[in-house]
Amino acid sequence: MNAELSSLSTKVAREEEKDVGLDGCCAEWFLSQAEKAQPLSYDFEHQRIVLWSTPHHMRQTSYGAYLRVWPSAPALAKFLVDRFASLSSFQQQRIQPMLELGAGVGFCSIAVSLVTGCSIIATDGDLKVFSYLQQNCQQTHDLVRAQLVRWGDDNDIKELKKYAKDGFHYIFGADVVYQREAIPLLVSTIHRCLVGQNGVVVLAFSRIFESFEQQLLENMEKYAFQLKDRQLRDAVFIFSWEKRVE
């Protein structure tokens, strides 16, 4: 990881750690902070990305929308860019379009698409976040398309089929593992959206949620996902799975 990206990821990770334990904050307070979203610049792999988002000092709650760039997003984006570069041209075409779940303001999808030129469907299930995601994706000139997807929602998942009739070959998500009760819904949505075999899933989350790891692994195992890689980059865990042939 380059020094610039490492600095960004580490800085946000430290601020995130200060945010833990704020579950008691009221949803109304946090949603009021969404009005403070502003165009902020982020540097990634020699690309300048401008996103409507909230400054890093904004706190989180476990309710409602998140309009920050969380620490796992730049770490995962770097991981995906490196992996994409290692694929052959045929493999690069085969995995497109890719799908991001819980994209938030869209940093990861937008960063990856601007560097690699790949097509990505960026999704989020919160209407307030989604409006910012749509706006942010415009800078990619349709390389990244925003789609409203609430985990487990039959109609939303059905809508995704227009982008990948037989399912997506590559699904990823940054900081989508932060609530125990949401993990089964996340994993079942991945299962329903991924191709039947040889599909790849990459999830990244902060080490402060390490206690959720076992539950995540058990849920992935239920759907015949085989863990291929687990690594820690600047306080961010990155897990990779492949769909086993059943």
KOLLUM-88699 format. One record per residue: residue number from 0; z, x, y of N, C-alpha, C in turn. Coordinates in pm, whole numbers, padded with zeros to 5 digits. Layout:
BEGIN
pator / nup / neast / nnorth / caup / caeast / canorth / cup / ceast / cnorth
NUM / Z / X / Y / Z / X / Y / Z / X / Y
...
% end
This chain:
BEGIN
pator / nup / neast / nnorth / caup / caeast / canorth / cup / ceast / cnorth
0 / 00000 / 00085 / -00118 / 00000 / 00000 / 00000 / 00000 / 00089 / 00123
1 / -00091 / 00058 / 00222 / -00095 / 00145 / 00338 / 00026 / 00126 / 00426
2 / 00047 / 00222 / 00518 / 00169 / 00220 / 00599 / 00178 / 00097 / 00686
3 / 00063 / 00054 / 00738 / 00060 / -00063 / 00827 / 00104 / -00188 / 00753
4 / 00046 / -00208 / 00634 / 00080 / -00326 / 00554 / 00223 / -00318 / 00506
5 / 00267 / -00199 / 00465 / 00403 / -00181 / 00417 / 00503 / -00216 / 00527
6 / 00472 / -00172 / 00649 / 00562 / -00199 / 00762 / 00572 / -00348 / 00789
7 / 00455 / -00419 / 00786 / 00455 / -00563 / 00809 / 00533 / -00636 / 00702
8 / 00506 / -00602 / 00575 / 00572 / -00670 / 00464 / 00723 / -00645 / 00465
9 / 00763 / -00520 / 00488 / 00905 / -00487 / 00487 / 00979 / -00554 / 00601
10 / 00916 / -00555 / 00720 / 00978 / -00618 / 00836 / 01004 / -00765 / 00813
11 / 00903 / -00835 / 00760 / 00920 / -00978 / 00735 / 01018 / -01002 / 00623
12 / 01019 / -00915 / 00523 / 01113 / -00930 / 00411 / 01256 / -00921 / 00459
13 / 01284 / -00827 / 00549 / 01420 / -00813 / 00601 / 01461 / -00937 / 00678
14 / 01368 / -00991 / 00756 / 01400 / -01111 / 00832 / 01419 / -01230 / 00739
15 / 01342 / -01232 / 00629 / 01355 / -01342 / 00534 / 01493 / -01341 / 00472
16 / 01545 / -01223 / 00441 / 01676 / -01213 / 00379 / 01783 / -01273 / 00470
17 / 01764 / -01260 / 00601 / 01860 / -01319 / 00694 / 01853 / -01471 / 00691
18 / 01737 / -01524 / 00649 / 01717 / -01668 / 00650 / 01778 / -01737 / 00531
19 / 01807 / -01665 / 00424 / 01858 / -01726 / 00301 / 01992 / -01793 / 00328
20 / 02010 / -01910 / 00268 / 02136 / -01979 / 00286 / 02134 / -02079 / 00399
21 / 02014 / -02109 / 00452 / 02003 / -02202 / 00562 / 01959 / -02340 / 00516
22 / 01979 / -02367 / 00386 / 01933 / -02495 / 00333 / 01999 / -02614 / 00401
23 / 02110 / -02592 / 00468 / 02178 / -02701 / 00533 / 02116 / -02742 / 00665
24 / 02019 / -02664 / 00713 / 01954 / -02698 / 00840 / 01884 / -02833 / 00825
25 / 01883 / -02910 / 00930 / 01822 / -03042 / 00920 / 01671 / -03032 / 00929
26 / 01602 / -03120 / 00857 / 01456 / -03121 / 00856 / 01401 / -03148 / 00995
27 / 01469 / -03235 / 01070 / 01421 / -03269 / 01204 / 01417 / -03146 / 01294
28 / 01521 / -03062 / 01283 / 01524 / -02940 / 01366 / 01406 / -02851 / 01333
29 / 01380 / -02829 / 01203 / 01273 / -02738 / 01168 / 01138 / -02791 / 01211
30 / 01114 / -02919 / 01188 / 00986 / -02977 / 01226 / 00965 / -02967 / 01376
31 / 01073 / -02972 / 01454 / 01058 / -02958 / 01599 / 01010 / -02818 / 01635
32 / 01043 / -02720 / 01549 / 01001 / -02583 / 01576 / 00851 / -02564 / 01554
33 / 00791 / -02655 / 01477 / 00648 / -02643 / 01450 / 00567 / -02653 / 01578
34 / 00624 / -02722 / 01678 / 00554 / -02734 / 01805 / 00546 / -02600 / 01877
35 / 00623 / -02502 / 01831 / 00623 / -02371 / 01894 / 00522 / -02276 / 01829
36 / 00441 / -02328 / 01736 / 00338 / -02246 / 01675 / 00242 / -02197 / 01783
37 / 00195 / -02076 / 01766 / 00108 / -02013 / 01866 / 00011 / -01920 / 01796
38 / -00100 / -01884 / 01860 / -00193 / -01790 / 01798 / -00134 / -01649 / 01798
39 / -00109 / -01597 / 01678 / -00051 / -01463 / 01662 / -00149 / -01375 / 01587
40 / -00154 / -01247 / 01625 / -00247 / -01152 / 01564 / -00180 / -01073 / 01452
41 / -00255 / -01053 / 01344 / -00209 / -00973 / 01230 / -00320 / -00876 / 01193
42 / -00284 / -00753 / 01164 / -00382 / -00653 / 01122 / -00375 / -00634 / 00970
43 / -00492 / -00637 / 00908 / -00500 / -00620 / 00763 / -00630 / -00551 / 00726
44 / -00620 / -00433 / 00663 / -00739 / -00362 / 00615 / -00847 / -00352 / 00724
45 / -00807 / -00313 / 00842 / -00898 / -00296 / 00956 / -00957 / -00427 / 01007
46 / -00897 / -00537 / 00967 / -00938 / -00668 / 01017 / -00828 / -00722 / 01108
47 / -00867 / -00782 / 01219 / -00772 / -00850 / 01307 / -00780 / -01000 / 01278
48 / -00669 / -01055 / 01233 / -00665 / -01197 / 01197 / -00575 / -01269 / 01297
49 / -00626 / -01376 / 01355 / -00547 / -01455 / 01449 / -00516 / -01589 / 01383
50 / -00388 / -01617 / 01368 / -00344 / -01739 / 01301 / -00251 / -01820 / 01391
51 / -00271 / -01949 / 01392 / -00171 / -02035 / 01453 / -00052 / -02036 / 01358
52 / 00060 / -01983 / 01405 / 00178 / -01968 / 01321 / 00300 / -01952 / 01411
53 / 00417 / -01943 / 01349 / 00538 / -01923 / 01428 / 00583 / -01778 / 01416
54 / 00652 / -01726 / 01518 / 00699 / -01587 / 01514 / 00793 / -01563 / 01397
55 / 00805 / -01436 / 01356 / 00885 / -01402 / 01239 / 01033 / -01436 / 01253
56 / 01082 / -01446 / 01376 / 01225 / -01473 / 01391 / 01260 / -01620 / 01363
57 / 01158 / -01705 / 01345 / 01187 / -01846 / 01319 / 01256 / -01860 / 01184
58 / 01354 / -01945 / 01177 / 01428 / -01968 / 01053 / 01354 / -02063 / 00960
59 / 01397 / -02069 / 00837 / 01338 / -02160 / 00739 / 01440 / -02264 / 00697
60 / 01390 / -02373 / 00641 / 01474 / -02467 / 00569 / 01404 / -02494 / 00437
61 / 01469 / -02562 / 00345 / 01404 / -02596 / 00219 / 01335 / -02731 / 00230
62 / 01324 / -02784 / 00353 / 01256 / -02910 / 00376 / 01130 / -02885 / 00459
63 / 01030 / -02969 / 00440 / 00920 / -02971 / 00534 / 00833 / -02846 / 00535
64 / 00771 / -02824 / 00651 / 00662 / -02728 / 00663 / 00708 / -02588 / 00695
65 / 00633 / -02490 / 00647 / 00656 / -02351 / 00682 / 00533 / -02300 / 00756
66 / 00555 / -02250 / 00875 / 00443 / -02204 / 00958 / 00455 / -02055 / 00989
67 / 00527 / -01984 / 00906 / 00538 / -01840 / 00921 / 00450 / -01769 / 00820
68 / 00419 / -01642 / 00849 / 00358 / -01557 / 00747 / 00473 / -01490 / 00674
69 / 00495 / -01531 / 00549 / 00606 / -01481 / 00470 / 00571 / -01347 / 00407
70 / 00670 / -01268 / 00367 / 00645 / -01130 / 00326 / 00552 / -01111 / 00207
71 / 00547 / -01208 / 00117 / 00462 / -01190 / 00000 / 00314 / -01201 / 00031
72 / 00279 / -01268 / 00141 / 00138 / -01291 / 00171 / 00060 / -01161 / 00191
73 / 00104 / -01069 / 00278 / 00028 / -00944 / 00292 / 00030 / -00858 / 00167
74 / 00141 / -00860 / 00093 / 00148 / -00782 / -00030 / 00050 / -00835 / -00134
75 / 00046 / -00967 / -00149 / -00046 / -01028 / -00245 / -00191 / -01009 / -00202
76 / -00217 / -01021 / -00073 / -00354 / -01002 / -00024 / -00404 / -00863 / -00057
77 / -00321 / -00763 / -00037 / -00359 / -00625 / -00069 / -00384 / -00611 / -00219
78 / -00299 / -00669 / -00300 / -00314 / -00665 / -00445 / -00448 / -00727 / -00487
79 / -00482 / -00842 / -00430 / -00605 / -00912 / -00466 / -00729 / -00836 / -00420
80 / -00723 / -00778 / -00302 / -00836 / -00700 / -00251 / -00864 / -00581 / -00342
81 / -00758 / -00513 / -00383 / -00774 / -00398 / -00473 / -00831 / -00440 / -00608
82 / -00779 / -00552 / -00661 / -00827 / -00598 / -00792 / -00972 / -00644 / -00783
83 / -01006 / -00715 / -00677 / -01142 / -00765 / -00659 / -01240 / -00648 / -00653
84 / -01201 / -00541 / -00584 / -01288 / -00425 / -00570 / -01314 / -00356 / -00704
85 / -01221 / -00373 / -00798 / -01235 / -00307 / -00928 / -01325 / -00384 / -01024
86 / -01364 / -00506 / -00988 / -01448 / -00589 / -01074 / -01596 / -00558 / -01055
87 / -01675 / -00584 / -01156 / -01820 / -00570 / -01143 / -01873 / -00685 / -01058
88 / -01997 / -00672 / -01011 / -02057 / -00778 / -00930 / -02062 / -00909 / -01007
89 / -02092 / -00902 / -01136 / -02097 / -01023 / -01219 / -01958 / -01088 / -01226
90 / -01856 / -01008 / -01247 / -01720 / -01061 / -01256 / -01676 / -01121 / -01123
91 / -01713 / -01057 / -01012 / -01678 / -01108 / -00880 / -01738 / -01246 / -00857
92 / -01861 / -01265 / -00897 / -01926 / -01395 / -00880 / -01866 / -01499 / -00973
93 / -01829 / -01457 / -01093 / -01779 / -01551 / -01194 / -01647 / -01616 / -01153
94 / -01561 / -01543 / -01084 / -01429 / -01597 / -01052 / -01428 / -01680 / -00924
95 / -01543 / -01692 / -00860 / -01545 / -01769 / -00735 / -01591 / -01913 / -00761
96 / -01540 / -02009 / -00682 / -01436 / -01988 / -00580 / -01298 / -01972 / -00642
97 / -01212 / -01900 / -00573 / -01074 / -01887 / -00617 / -00990 / -01997 / -00550
98 / -00871 / -02018 / -00604 / -00784 / -02124 / -00553 / -00649 / -02066 / -00514
99 / -00604 / -02098 / -00394 / -00468 / -02063 / -00353 / -00384 / -02189 / -00343
100 / -00268 / -02187 / -00405 / -00172 / -02297 / -00394 / -00064 / -02258 / -00294
101 / -00020 / -02354 / -00213 / 00084 / -02327 / -00115 / 00042 / -02223 / -00014
102 / -00076 / -02240 / 00044 / -00134 / -02138 / 00133 / -00063 / -02127 / 00267
103 / 00012 / -02228 / 00306 / 00078 / -02222 / 00436 / -00024 / -02215 / 00548
104 / -00009 / -02120 / 00638 / -00103 / -02105 / 00750 / -00228 / -02030 / 00709
105 / -00234 / -01983 / 00583 / -00359 / -01929 / 00531 / -00379 / -01779 / 00534
106 / -00272 / -01703 / 00563 / -00291 / -01558 / 00576 / -00358 / -01496 / 00455
107 / -00307 / -01523 / 00336 / -00355 / -01454 / 00217 / -00503 / -01484 / 00190
108 / -00539 / -01612 / 00188 / -00679 / -01648 / 00162 / -00772 / -01593 / 00268
109 / -00733 / -01606 / 00393 / -00819 / -01561 / 00503 / -00835 / -01409 / 00500
110 / -00725 / -01338 / 00478 / -00731 / -01192 / 00473 / -00821 / -01145 / 00360
111 / -00804 / -01203 / 00242 / -00884 / -01162 / 00126 / -01032 / -01193 / 00148
112 / -01061 / -01309 / 00202 / -01202 / -01349 / 00221 / -01271 / -01262 / 00325
113 / -01201 / -01228 / 00433 / -01261 / -01146 / 00539 / -01292 / -01005 / 00491
114 / -01211 / -00954 / 00400 / -01232 / -00818 / 00348 / -01335 / -00817 / 00236
115 / -01330 / -00915 / 00146 / -01415 / -00913 / 00026 / -01539 / -01000 / 00037
116 / -01536 / -01100 / 00127 / -01647 / -01193 / 00137 / -01646 / -01300 / 00030
117 / -01535 / -01312 / -00043 / -01529 / -01410 / -00152 / -01494 / -01549 / -00100
118 / -01528 / -01648 / -00181 / -01503 / -01788 / -00147 / -01369 / -01832 / -00205
119 / -01289 / -01899 / -00121 / -01155 / -01940 / -00163 / -01126 / -02082 / -00113
120 / -01061 / -02160 / -00197 / -01011 / -02291 / -00156 / -00861 / -02273 / -00130
121 / -00820 / -02286 / -00005 / -00680 / -02269 / 00034 / -00615 / -02406 / 00045
122 / -00505 / -02427 / -00026 / -00444 / -02559 / -00030 / -00299 / -02556 / 00015
123 / -00256 / -02668 / 00068 / -00115 / -02690 / 00097 / -00089 / -02839 / 00090
124 / 00035 / -02875 / 00062 / 00068 / -03016 / 00044 / 00141 / -03079 / 00160
125 / 00170 / -03001 / 00263 / 00242 / -03054 / 00379 / 00141 / -03085 / 00489
126 / 00139 / -03209 / 00535 / 00039 / -03251 / 00632 / 00046 / -03173 / 00762
127 / 00166 / -03140 / 00806 / 00180 / -03067 / 00932 / 00126 / -02925 / 00918
128 / 00160 / -02861 / 00808 / 00106 / -02727 / 00781 / -00045 / -02733 / 00765
129 / -00092 / -02836 / 00696 / -00234 / -02846 / 00664 / -00322 / -02847 / 00789
130 / -00276 / -02912 / 00893 / -00355 / -02916 / 01017 / -00373 / -02776 / 01075
131 / -00270 / -02692 / 01065 / -00282 / -02553 / 01112 / -00368 / -02472 / 01016
132 / -00356 / -02498 / 00887 / -00437 / -02427 / 00788 / -00586 / -02454 / 00814
133 / -00621 / -02578 / 00838 / -00760 / -02613 / 00868 / -00811 / -02536 / 00988
134 / -00731 / -02534 / 01092 / -00772 / -02466 / 01215 / -00789 / -02316 / 01192
135 / -00696 / -02256 / 01118 / -00702 / -02112 / 01094 / -00822 / -02073 / 01008
136 / -00861 / -02160 / 00916 / -00971 / -02129 / 00825 / -01106 / -02126 / 00895
137 / -01115 / -02183 / 01014 / -01244 / -02189 / 01083 / -01301 / -02050 / 01111
138 / -01215 / -01950 / 01127 / -01263 / -01816 / 01159 / -01339 / -01752 / 01044
139 / -01332 / -01810 / 00923 / -01401 / -01751 / 00808 / -01541 / -01808 / 00788
140 / -01581 / -01903 / 00871 / -01715 / -01963 / 00861 / -01741 / -02017 / 00720
141 / -01647 / -02096 / 00672 / -01656 / -02167 / 00543 / -01635 / -02080 / 00420
142 / -01602 / -01953 / 00438 / -01564 / -01873 / 00321 / -01434 / -01927 / 00263
143 / -01344 / -01969 / 00351 / -01219 / -02032 / 00307 / -01221 / -02177 / 00354
144 / -01201 / -02267 / 00259 / -01198 / -02409 / 00291 / -01059 / -02465 / 00263
145 / -01009 / -02541 / 00356 / -00875 / -02598 / 00342 / -00883 / -02731 / 00268
146 / -00789 / -02750 / 00176 / -00785 / -02874 / 00098 / -00639 / -02916 / 00083
147 / -00612 / -03043 / 00108 / -00476 / -03096 / 00091 / -00449 / -03116 / -00057
148 / -00348 / -03047 / -00109 / -00310 / -03061 / -00250 / -00159 / -03063 / -00261
149 / -00107 / -03177 / -00306 / 00035 / -03189 / -00337 / 00051 / -03167 / -00486
150 / 00138 / -03073 / -00522 / 00154 / -03036 / -00662 / 00185 / -03159 / -00748
151 / 00110 / -03173 / -00855 / 00131 / -03283 / -00947 / 00061 / -03412 / -00909
152 / -00002 / -03419 / -00793 / -00068 / -03541 / -00748 / -00205 / -03553 / -00816
153 / -00223 / -03659 / -00894 / -00346 / -03676 / -00971 / -00470 / -03680 / -00883
154 / -00464 / -03756 / -00775 / -00581 / -03769 / -00687 / -00616 / -03638 / -00618
155 / -00515 / -03566 / -00573 / -00540 / -03439 / -00505 / -00602 / -03338 / -00601
156 / -00551 / -03334 / -00724 / -00605 / -03240 / -00822 / -00748 / -03281 / -00862
157 / -00772 / -03409 / -00870 / -00907 / -03458 / -00900 / -01005 / -03416 / -00792
158 / -00963 / -03419 / -00667 / -01048 / -03378 / -00555 / -01091 / -03233 / -00566
159 / -01006 / -03151 / -00625 / -01038 / -03009 / -00639 / -01155 / -02986 / -00734
160 / -01182 / -03082 / -00821 / -01289 / -03067 / -00920 / -01427 / -03055 / -00854
161 / -01439 / -03100 / -00730 / -01569 / -03089 / -00664 / -01603 / -02943 / -00632
162 / -01501 / -02857 / -00632 / -01524 / -02715 / -00608 / -01541 / -02637 / -00739
163 / -01478 / -02685 / -00844 / -01484 / -02615 / -00973 / -01471 / -02719 / -01083
164 / -01582 / -02771 / -01129 / -01583 / -02882 / -01223 / -01503 / -02853 / -01349
165 / -01516 / -02731 / -01400 / -01448 / -02696 / -01525 / -01316 / -02623 / -01502
166 / -01273 / -02617 / -01378 / -01149 / -02548 / -01345 / -01175 / -02414 / -01279
167 / -01075 / -02362 / -01212 / -01086 / -02234 / -01142 / -01057 / -02119 / -01237
168 / -01128 / -02010 / -01219 / -01105 / -01891 / -01300 / -00992 / -01805 / -01245
169 / -00957 / -01828 / -01118 / -00857 / -01741 / -01054 / -00773 / -01826 / -00959
170 / -00643 / -01829 / -00985 / -00549 / -01904 / -00900 / -00438 / -01809 / -00855
171 / -00403 / -01816 / -00729 / -00296 / -01731 / -00678 / -00209 / -01806 / -00578
172 / -00091 / -01751 / -00553 / 00000 / -01813 / -00458 / 00106 / -01714 / -00413
173 / 00139 / -01718 / -00285 / 00240 / -01628 / -00229 / 00360 / -01710 / -00181
174 / 00478 / -01667 / -00222 / 00602 / -01733 / -00182 / 00602 / -01881 / -00218
175 / 00550 / -01914 / -00334 / 00555 / -02052 / -00382 / 00670 / -02073 / -00480
176 / 00741 / -01966 / -00512 / 00859 / -01975 / -00600 / 00983 / -01959 / -00514
177 / 01040 / -02070 / -00470 / 01157 / -02064 / -00383 / 01254 / -02179 / -00407
178 / 01214 / -02275 / -00491 / 01302 / -02386 / -00528 / 01291 / -02409 / -00678
179 / 01404 / -02409 / -00746 / 01402 / -02426 / -00892 / 01333 / -02556 / -00933
180 / 01363 / -02663 / -00863 / 01310 / -02792 / -00904 / 01159 / -02803 / -00887
181 / 01100 / -02714 / -00807 / 00956 / -02720 / -00783 / 00875 / -02639 / -00885
182 / 00942 / -02553 / -00960 / 00870 / -02463 / -01052 / 00792 / -02538 / -01160
183 / 00850 / -02638 / -01229 / 00772 / -02710 / -01331 / 00647 / -02777 / -01273
184 / 00659 / -02831 / -01153 / 00546 / -02899 / -01089 / 00438 / -02796 / -01051
185 / 00481 / -02682 / -01001 / 00387 / -02575 / -00967 / 00309 / -02531 / -01090
186 / 00380 / -02506 / -01198 / 00315 / -02454 / -01319 / 00223 / -02557 / -01382
187 / 00264 / -02682 / -01383 / 00178 / -02786 / -01441 / 00051 / -02803 / -01359
188 / 00062 / -02787 / -01228 / -00056 / -02795 / -01141 / -00150 / -02679 / -01168
189 / -00095 / -02560 / -01185 / -00177 / -02444 / -01221 / -00252 / -02470 / -01352
190 / -00179 / -02522 / -01449 / -00238 / -02550 / -01580 / -00354 / -02648 / -01568
191 / -00340 / -02748 / -01487 / -00442 / -02852 / -01474 / -00563 / -02804 / -01394
192 / -00543 / -02704 / -01310 / -00651 / -02657 / -01223 / -00727 / -02537 / -01279
193 / -00667 / -02468 / -01377 / -00727 / -02346 / -01430 / -00825 / -02379 / -01543
194 / -00923 / -02289 / -01563 / -01016 / -02307 / -01675 / -00938 / -02302 / -01806
195 / -01000 / -02354 / -01913 / -00932 / -02367 / -02041 / -00889 / -02237 / -02104
196 / -00964 / -02129 / -02080 / -00927 / -02000 / -02140 / -00973 / -01885 / -02049
197 / -00902 / -01775 / -02061 / -00934 / -01653 / -01986 / -00920 / -01666 / -01835
198 / -00855 / -01771 / -01789 / -00827 / -01783 / -01647 / -00713 / -01690 / -01608
199 / -00708 / -01652 / -01481 / -00608 / -01558 / -01431 / -00522 / -01624 / -01325
200 / -00391 / -01601 / -01331 / -00296 / -01652 / -01232 / -00217 / -01535 / -01177
201 / -00206 / -01528 / -01045 / -00127 / -01423 / -00980 / -00033 / -01489 / -00880
202 / 00096 / -01468 / -00899 / 00197 / -01523 / -00809 / 00283 / -01411 / -00753
203 / 00315 / -01422 / -00626 / 00400 / -01322 / -00560 / 00516 / -01393 / -00490
204 / 00635 / -01334 / -00501 / 00749 / -01391 / -00430 / 00853 / -01283 / -00403
205 / 00936 / -01310 / -00306 / 01036 / -01213 / -00262 / 01140 / -01188 / -00370
206 / 01193 / -01067 / -00371 / 01295 / -01032 / -00471 / 01423 / -01111 / -00452
207 / 01440 / -01175 / -00337 / 01561 / -01255 / -00318 / 01560 / -01380 / -00406
208 / 01442 / -01411 / -00464 / 01432 / -01523 / -00557 / 01417 / -01474 / -00700
209 / 01462 / -01353 / -00727 / 01451 / -01295 / -00859 / 01521 / -01379 / -00966
210 / 01625 / -01450 / -00925 / 01699 / -01532 / -01022 / 01615 / -01647 / -01078
211 / 01501 / -01677 / -01014 / 01412 / -01783 / -01062 / 01311 / -01731 / -01164
212 / 01310 / -01600 / -01184 / 01206 / -01539 / -01267 / 01204 / -01596 / -01408
213 / 01318 / -01605 / -01472 / 01321 / -01650 / -01610 / 01270 / -01792 / -01625
214 / 01308 / -01878 / -01533 / 01259 / -02016 / -01538 / 01108 / -02020 / -01521
215 / 01055 / -01938 / -01431 / 00911 / -01932 / -01410 / 00840 / -01885 / -01537
216 / 00892 / -01779 / -01598 / 00830 / -01725 / -01719 / 00832 / -01827 / -01833
217 / 00943 / -01898 / -01847 / 00954 / -01998 / -01953 / 00855 / -02112 / -01933
218 / 00838 / -02155 / -01809 / 00744 / -02262 / -01780 / 00600 / -02218 / -01803
219 / 00569 / -02095 / -01766 / 00433 / -02044 / -01790 / 00406 / -02032 / -01939
220 / 00507 / -01993 / -02015 / 00492 / -01979 / -02160 / 00461 / -02113 / -02226
221 / 00516 / -02220 / -02173 / 00492 / -02354 / -02230 / 00344 / -02390 / -02231
222 / 00271 / -02336 / -02134 / 00128 / -02367 / -02122 / 00041 / -02253 / -02173
223 / 00097 / -02168 / -02256 / 00022 / -02060 / -02322 / -00032 / -01957 / -02225
224 / 00042 / -01929 / -02118 / 00004 / -01821 / -02028 / 00070 / -01692 / -02077
225 / -00008 / -01586 / -02085 / 00042 / -01457 / -02131 / 00064 / -01364 / -02011
226 / 00186 / -01317 / -01996 / 00217 / -01226 / -01886 / 00147 / -01092 / -01909
227 / 00067 / -01049 / -01811 / -00009 / -00925 / -01823 / 00046 / -00812 / -01736
228 / 00113 / -00849 / -01627 / 00159 / -00744 / -01537 / 00274 / -00797 / -01451
229 / 00370 / -00710 / -01426 / 00483 / -00742 / -01337 / 00513 / -00616 / -01258
230 / 00508 / -00627 / -01126 / 00536 / -00509 / -01044 / 00611 / -00550 / -00918
231 / 00678 / -00451 / -00861 / 00756 / -00473 / -00740 / 00698 / -00386 / -00630
232 / 00654 / -00450 / -00521 / 00597 / -00380 / -00406 / 00676 / -00418 / -00281
233 / 00749 / -00323 / -00227 / 00821 / -00347 / -00102 / 00896 / -00481 / -00102
234 / 00982 / -00498 / -00198 / 01069 / -00616 / -00208 / 00993 / -00744 / -00246
235 / 00871 / -00729 / -00296 / 00791 / -00844 / -00338 / 00751 / -00826 / -00485
236 / 00784 / -00924 / -00568 / 00740 / -00925 / -00707 / 00599 / -00983 / -00714
237 / 00513 / -00920 / -00795 / 00378 / -00972 / -00819 / 00359 / -00984 / -00969
238 / 00336 / -01107 / -01015 / 00318 / -01136 / -01157 / 00173 / -01178 / -01183
239 / 00118 / -01131 / -01293 / -00018 / -01171 / -01333 / -00015 / -01226 / -01476
240 / -00081 / -01337 / -01496 / -00094 / -01400 / -01628 / -00240 / -01423 / -01661
241 / -00269 / -01435 / -01790 / -00398 / -01481 / -01837 / -00376 / -01598 / -01931
242 / -00469 / -01689 / -01929 / -00460 / -01805 / -02018 / -00503 / -01766 / -02157
243 / -00414 / -01783 / -02255 / -00447 / -01750 / -02393 / -00538 / -01855 / -02452
244 / -00621 / -01815 / -02545 / -00704 / -01909 / -02617 / -00616 / -01987 / -02713
245 / -00619 / -02118 / -02702 / -00531 / -02201 / -02786 / -00600 / -02242 / -02914
% end
